[in-house]
Amino acid sequence: MSITKHPVMALEQLILVAVSLVSGGGWLASKIFGRLHEMDNRLDRMPIEYVLKSDYVRDMHYMSEEFKGINAKLDKLVDKLLEK
């Protein structure tokens, strides 16, 4: 069977190939857009879930200084209570 002997069969095969390409292209596009959407969601969450090292170090230093102040106040309070 050659294509020239049966033009109807050739047309059916072309339609089959075209339908396959369209459905395969749709599946591929949905996968790509799904991954892009997932990556966009990750980028949106990034400022919430991750922090820069410099920001972390600065905040840890601030907290350390605050705790030192709290400890100093507690020490003064305990000293006052022990003096009585």
C-alpha positions as CSV (number, residue, x, y, z in Angstrom):
1,M,0.0,0.0,0.0
2,S,1.5,3.3,-1.0
3,I,0.1,6.7,-0.3
4,T,-0.5,7.4,-4.0
5,K,-2.8,4.4,-4.4
6,H,-5.1,5.3,-1.5
7,P,-5.5,9.0,-1.0
8,V,-8.3,8.6,1.6
9,M,-6.0,6.5,3.7
10,A,-3.2,9.1,3.5
11,L,-5.7,11.8,4.5
12,E,-6.8,9.6,7.5
13,Q,-3.2,9.2,8.5
14,L,-2.5,12.9,8.2
15,I,-5.6,13.7,10.4
16,L,-4.4,11.1,12.9
17,V,-0.9,12.6,13.1
18,A,-2.4,16.1,13.4
19,V,-4.7,15.1,16.3
20,S,-1.8,13.3,18.0
21,L,0.4,16.4,17.6
22,V,-2.3,18.7,19.0
23,S,-3.0,16.5,22.0
24,G,0.7,16.0,22.7
25,G,1.3,19.7,22.4
26,G,-1.5,20.4,24.8
27,W,-0.2,17.9,27.3
28,L,3.3,19.4,27.0
29,A,2.0,23.0,27.4
30,S,0.0,22.0,30.5
31,K,3.1,20.4,32.1
32,I,5.3,23.5,31.3
33,F,2.7,26.0,32.6
34,G,2.1,23.8,35.7
35,R,5.8,23.9,36.5
36,L,6.0,27.7,35.9
37,H,3.0,28.2,38.2
38,E,4.7,26.0,40.9
39,M,7.9,28.0,40.5
40,D,6.0,31.3,40.8
41,N,4.4,30.1,44.0
42,R,7.8,29.2,45.4
43,L,9.2,32.6,44.5
44,D,6.2,34.2,46.2
45,R,6.9,32.3,49.5
46,M,10.6,33.0,49.4
47,P,10.6,36.2,51.5
48,I,8.5,34.4,54.1
49,E,10.5,31.2,54.3
50,Y,14.1,32.4,53.7
51,V,16.1,35.2,55.3
52,L,19.4,36.7,54.2
53,K,22.4,35.8,56.3
54,S,23.2,39.4,57.0
55,D,19.7,40.0,58.3
56,Y,19.9,36.9,60.4
57,V,23.2,38.0,62.0
58,R,21.9,41.5,62.6
59,D,18.7,40.2,64.3
60,M,20.7,37.7,66.4
61,H,23.0,40.5,67.6
62,Y,19.9,42.6,68.5
63,M,18.3,39.8,70.4
64,S,21.6,39.1,72.2
65,E,21.8,42.7,73.3
66,E,18.1,42.6,74.5
67,F,18.7,39.4,76.5
68,K,21.8,41.0,78.1
69,G,19.6,43.9,79.2
70,I,16.9,41.6,80.5
71,N,19.6,39.6,82.5
72,A,21.0,42.8,83.9
73,K,17.5,43.9,85.1
74,L,16.9,40.4,86.6
75,D,20.2,40.5,88.4
76,K,19.4,43.9,89.9
77,L,16.0,42.6,91.0
78,V,17.5,39.4,92.6
79,D,20.2,41.6,94.3
80,K,17.5,43.8,95.8
81,L,15.5,40.8,97.0
82,L,18.6,39.2,98.6
83,E,19.6,42.4,100.4
84,K,16.3,42.5,102.3
